[in-house]
Amino acid sequence: MRILLLSAYHAASHRYWCEGMMEALPEHDWRLLTLPARYFSWRIRGAPLSWLAEQRDLLQQPYDLLIVTSMVDLATLKGLVPSLARTPTLLYVHENQFAYPKSSAQHPGVEAQMVNIYAALAADRVLFNSAFNRDSFLAGARELLARLPDHRPRTLDQLLQGRIEVLPVPLREHRTDKAKSETLAPGSGLGSKPASAPLRLLWAARWEYDKGPERLLALMQLLEVRGIDFQIAILGEQFRQIPEPFTQIEQQFGHRLAQFGYAESRADYQGWLDWAQLVISTSIHEFQGVAVLEAIEAGALPVLPDRLAYPELVPSKYLYASDLESIEQEAQHAADLIQTQWQRLAEGSAKAPSVTWLQWREQAAAYRRCFEQTLEQVDKGRRVTES
């Protein structure tokens, strides 16, 4: 099968999915087009123009299947490239533009949300990486459509009926480098990750407001007050504007920082996954959390808020009570769970939940099935139309 894969905002999570899919499904003939993860407003509306200007010949070649991320203005792309309008199309929704924290000045406007709606309607099949992503997309679309003045569809759900599926971003193979992980910091250990001082924490997310950096700062301050001896590796992709809490963390907790910044290589990143005993999240916006899942796969115990996609992924004993109204109260809940998990490590009863079901070797068949069903669905629709 000849497949055109388009990623209009090629951030780390999108790159991870694209590369993993092409590696796991090598029987297909892939063509990948990407654009850098910057200038969000321009990317979500201008990607078709950029590709038309720079990759017209490649776009106009014949393909059996078109796969695009939700940052692609698919409706416009199909209008500009008629051959793609007839190509069976999968839309993969890593994140939707309805579920961003509304208190932030960076909350996307209606235009980005409409691009999501039009793209979903222009696709033959719409895949979401979690049920939370799907549900928040449909709820957000219903709310938006209800606010429009007139001549609006009553619900997007009916228009998309039979086209929606939840299919997570699978995990790529984790290659443990024991020698690397054991030299990262004092007390490193693999396998059962026994308790040792200092406690080794990992926080891995984009350095942006929606990942809750102010909540991370509050948690670290509380751990310090409680006298917990810890080291933390703070990883993640950084952009032009870095939220102020990261500056405060660097200034106040230099003695606690085992790593502060983006891992220089995949091997370094995997080394930090192997090093960590606990992986923590403070996110107020997360549709799947691949970095957290990778750390769990490497054996780290999760300490995650009871919100977003996390309840779908791990048992409740790894979740702390969510409190979006009080950062301080939520920090108390997170610190309590960290201490509980540390005690379990000390007792030898700690074990990370299994995420093997999310690995590519388990999910590849579902992706193959989805590809084939999309082609069959489009072919059946054409036969009905022509009869």
C-alpha atoms as one frame of an Amber mdcrd trajectory, in Angstrom:
protein
   0.000   0.000   0.000   1.324   3.437  -0.946   0.675   5.853   1.931   1.121
   9.622   2.222   1.641  10.645   5.850   1.332  14.343   6.741   2.363  15.914
  10.052   1.807  19.671  10.034   3.144  20.400  13.537   5.939  17.870  13.935
   6.544  18.097  17.684   8.242  15.261  19.557   5.028  13.321  20.233   3.953
  13.492  16.579   7.407  12.467  15.386   7.360   9.556  17.829   4.056   8.305
  16.408   5.059   8.741  12.758   8.413   7.024  13.136   6.959   4.221  15.238
   4.187   3.545  12.728   6.527   3.416   9.748   8.903   1.087  11.627   6.104
  -1.206  12.812   4.403  -1.392   9.391   7.324  -1.656   6.947   5.282  -3.542
   4.357   3.820  -0.226   3.169   5.449   2.322   0.860   5.544   5.486   2.997
   5.936   9.124   1.989   6.231  11.508   4.943   5.852  15.290   4.827   6.332
  17.393   7.964   6.518  21.014   9.063   8.343  22.348  12.159   6.514  22.655
  15.480   6.416  26.448  15.649   4.034  29.297  14.683   0.963  27.316  15.720
  -1.689  29.600  14.185   0.112  29.642  10.844   0.655  25.889  10.822  -2.927
  24.928  11.585  -4.243  27.138   8.758  -1.272  27.431   6.424   0.142  23.919
   6.131  -1.698  23.164   2.857  -0.261  26.347   1.313   3.240  25.509   2.519
   3.136  22.010   1.081   1.502  23.167  -2.136   4.332  25.647  -2.643   7.132
  23.236  -1.777   5.831  19.692  -2.438   3.205  19.971  -5.175   4.579  17.075
  -7.246   4.697  14.734  -4.265   1.162  15.677  -3.188  -0.212  14.960  -6.651
   1.219  11.454  -6.935  -1.226   8.535  -6.627  -1.729   7.103  -3.130  -3.809
   4.276  -1.724  -4.208   5.965   1.657  -3.749   9.441   3.125  -2.994   9.729
   6.863  -2.871  13.181   8.468  -2.537  14.528  11.990  -5.196  16.804  13.434
  -2.944  19.835  12.921  -3.519  19.476   9.168  -6.293  21.597   7.633  -7.546
  18.540   5.775 -10.638  20.116   4.212  -8.540  22.869   2.607  -5.848  20.412
   1.527  -8.403  18.240  -0.278  -9.847  21.318  -1.961  -6.428  22.410  -3.219
  -5.281  18.952  -4.346  -8.200  17.245  -6.149  -6.423  13.875  -6.369  -6.268
  13.741  -2.568  -9.982  14.501  -2.353 -10.658  10.995  -3.680  -7.957   9.263
  -1.644  -9.182   7.265   1.387  -8.211   9.309   4.430  -7.439   8.692   8.086
  -7.312  11.614  10.503  -5.262  10.908  13.648  -6.178  13.203  16.526  -3.274
  13.463  18.990  -4.950  16.436  20.655  -8.071  18.469  20.026  -8.413  22.233
  20.295 -11.393  22.147  22.668  -9.833  20.778  25.851  -7.080  23.315  26.515
  -7.181  25.016  29.939  -9.602  27.911  29.536  -7.869  30.126  32.097  -4.807
  30.535  29.910  -4.353  33.389  27.471  -2.992  30.804  25.023  -6.314  28.972
  24.784  -6.958  28.360  21.061  -9.647  30.429  19.379 -12.659  29.306  17.404
 -10.741  29.156  14.116  -8.456  26.340  15.293 -11.463  24.487  16.657 -13.306
  24.825  13.355 -10.263  23.403  11.551 -10.583  20.330  13.781 -14.284  19.997
  12.962 -13.804  20.410   9.211 -10.890  17.949   9.215 -12.970  15.327  11.006
 -15.799  15.757   8.504 -13.376  15.580   5.566 -11.849  12.292   6.750 -13.202
   8.817   6.090 -12.095   7.627   9.515 -11.166   9.578  12.654  -8.821   8.023
  15.209  -8.336   9.343  18.744  -5.474   8.321  21.018  -7.742   8.066  24.087
 -11.398   8.024  25.059 -10.800  11.269  26.962  -9.599  12.897  23.734 -12.611
  11.619  21.800 -15.128  12.621  24.444 -13.680  16.099  25.026 -13.580  16.702
  21.258 -17.239  15.767  20.775 -18.350  17.682  23.872 -16.376  20.758  22.816
 -17.777  20.608  19.289 -21.333  20.344  20.637 -20.763  23.363  22.870 -19.285
  25.424  20.036 -22.039  24.544  17.568 -24.669  25.459  20.153 -23.216  28.982
  20.347 -23.322  29.609  16.603 -26.183  31.913  15.517 -28.068  29.870  12.925
 -27.996  27.251  10.139 -25.881  24.893  12.210 -25.915  21.098  12.527 -27.526
  19.938  15.729 -24.685  17.593  16.597 -21.376  16.487  15.173 -21.835  13.023
  16.638 -24.430  12.065  14.038 -22.346  13.377  11.149 -19.360  11.306  12.300
 -21.335   8.200  13.241 -19.465   5.030  12.306 -16.229   6.871  11.555 -14.705
   7.289  15.028 -12.352   4.881  16.798  -9.962   5.039  19.756  -6.504   3.770
  18.817  -3.650   4.806  21.133  -0.164   5.909  20.176   1.766   2.655  20.667
   5.037   2.517  22.559   8.233   1.956  20.635  10.659  -0.690  21.824  12.523
   0.363  24.955  16.187  -0.573  24.802  17.663  -0.553  28.287  21.263   0.624
  28.571  22.177  -0.558  32.050  25.674   0.872  31.958  24.333   4.292  30.940
  21.585   4.388  33.554  23.919   3.332  36.363  26.246   6.264  35.713  23.557
   8.940  35.573  23.293   9.572  39.296  24.112   8.002  42.671  21.910   5.104
  43.722  20.773   4.143  40.221  19.184   0.751  39.888  17.225  -1.266  37.350
  14.644  -3.999  37.489  12.735  -3.755  40.763  14.152  -0.267  41.384  14.649
  -0.752  45.139  14.280   2.154  47.535  17.395   4.194  48.047  18.287   7.718
  49.063  17.812  10.003  47.344  14.463   9.053  45.840  14.707   9.356  42.056
  11.847  11.256  40.389  11.178  11.903  36.710   9.017  14.655  35.190   8.914
  14.513  31.393   6.666  16.827  29.378   6.708  19.842  27.091   7.860  22.925
  29.005   4.545  24.719  28.562   1.802  26.068  30.790  -0.604  23.185  30.184
   1.769  20.653  31.731   1.373  22.336  35.131   4.890  23.679  35.863   3.561
  25.779  38.749   2.136  22.562  40.226   5.509  20.874  39.848   7.153  23.790
  41.662   4.610  23.594  44.508   5.138  19.838  44.808   8.925  20.169  44.954
   8.627  22.886  47.597   6.385  20.643  49.682   8.714  17.647  49.364  11.522
  19.887  50.588   9.450  21.062  53.571   8.642  17.449  54.453  12.348  16.624
  54.470  12.177  14.071  51.674  15.595  13.408  50.151  15.024  13.340  46.401
  16.655  13.937  43.054  14.593  14.823  39.998  15.202  14.666  36.272  13.088
  17.293  34.502  13.037  16.473  30.806  10.928  17.650  27.899  10.766  19.639
  24.709  11.321  23.395  25.110  10.042  26.244  22.968  10.825  29.934  22.592
   8.889  31.008  25.689   9.618  29.023  28.845   7.111  29.396  31.713   8.445
  31.249  34.766   8.093  28.304  37.190  10.976  26.548  35.438  13.254  29.486
  36.216  12.190  29.322  39.864  12.818  25.573  39.956  16.316  26.044  38.576
  17.077  28.779  41.105  15.609  27.059  44.166  16.392  23.417  43.518  19.789
  23.218  41.870  20.800  20.714  44.558  17.900  18.455  43.579  18.247  18.531
  39.788  19.815  15.414  38.313  18.836  16.622  34.845  17.226  19.883  33.769
  16.410  20.113  30.086  15.899  18.125  26.934  17.814  14.848  26.651  20.379
  15.182  23.892  19.723  11.754  22.369  17.231   8.919  22.465  19.807   6.850
  24.357  20.177   9.579  27.003  16.406   9.825  27.321  16.022   6.093  27.765
  18.801   6.171  30.323  16.803   8.611  32.439  13.723   6.393  32.119  15.756
   3.495  33.486  17.147   5.692  36.285  13.790   6.876  37.622  11.974   5.150
  40.468   8.836   7.300  40.210   7.441   9.170  37.224   5.212  12.120  38.139
   2.782  14.242  36.175   1.241  17.590  37.079  -0.524  18.126  33.751  -3.789
  19.979  33.385  -3.907  19.038  29.704  -2.894  15.582  28.491  -4.568  13.357
  25.928  -2.444  10.241  26.387   0.934  10.902  28.008   3.426   8.824  26.025
   6.431   9.988  28.068   4.751   8.831  31.286   3.882   5.482  29.694   7.450
   5.008  28.494   8.730   5.580  32.022   6.211   3.062  33.366   7.369   0.576
  30.731  10.913   1.078  32.049   9.737   0.184  35.557   8.990   3.555  37.185
   5.986   3.754  39.499   3.492   6.370  38.269   2.276   9.263  40.421  -0.423
  10.880  38.288  -3.425  13.163  38.802  -6.840  11.546  38.731  -7.946  13.367
  35.566  -7.508  13.567  31.785  -6.547  10.262  30.117  -4.684   8.836  33.108
  -7.611   6.882  34.664  -7.869   4.960  31.368  -4.239   3.906  31.533  -3.324
   2.942  35.107  -5.128   1.569  38.200  -6.438   4.066  40.738  -3.732   3.273
  43.314  -1.270   5.175  41.109  -3.464   8.302  40.978  -3.632  11.204  43.406
  -6.733  13.359  43.924  -7.091  16.106  41.348  -7.702  19.638  42.606  -7.690
  22.214  39.832  -8.881  24.927  42.219  -6.010  24.615  44.725  -2.436  23.998
  43.627  -1.355  23.697  47.254  -3.991  21.094  48.097  -3.161  19.061  45.030
   0.523  19.170  45.954  -0.436  17.647  49.309  -2.204  14.779  47.553   0.722
  14.183  45.187   3.308  14.302  47.985   1.260  11.808  50.020   1.239   9.358
  47.115   4.969   9.846  46.516   5.650   8.936  50.135   3.353   5.910  49.872
   5.124   4.698  46.760   8.523   5.233  48.358   7.398   3.113  51.291   6.306
   0.383  48.910   9.729   0.500  47.316  11.329   0.112  50.717   9.108  -2.865
  51.494   9.863  -4.501  48.164   6.175  -4.565  47.236   6.378  -1.956  44.490
   5.622  -2.904  40.909   4.823  -0.688  37.959   1.530  -1.448  36.178   1.787
  -3.347  32.920   1.621  -1.316  29.721   2.598  -4.125  27.354  -0.815  -3.832
  25.685   0.298  -0.426  24.390   3.429  -1.672  22.636   3.599  -1.696  18.851
   3.815  -5.486  18.739   0.368  -5.550  20.377  -1.180  -2.646  18.465   0.207
  -3.138  14.932  -2.587  -5.533  13.966  -5.218  -2.968  14.997  -3.557  -0.353
  12.794  -3.421  -2.756   9.839  -7.086  -3.599  10.341  -7.987   0.091  10.471
  -6.123   0.800   7.220  -7.902  -2.046   5.432 -11.321  -1.123   6.806 -10.884
   2.466   5.642 -10.162   1.340   2.088 -13.080  -1.093   2.159 -15.424   1.552
   3.557 -14.525   4.072   0.834 -14.750   1.434  -1.924 -18.175   0.334  -0.683
 -19.395   3.914  -0.579 -18.268   4.503  -4.160 -20.018   1.372  -5.415 -23.246
   2.458  -3.748 -22.961   5.940  -5.271 -22.268   4.605  -8.752 -25.032   1.997
  -8.711
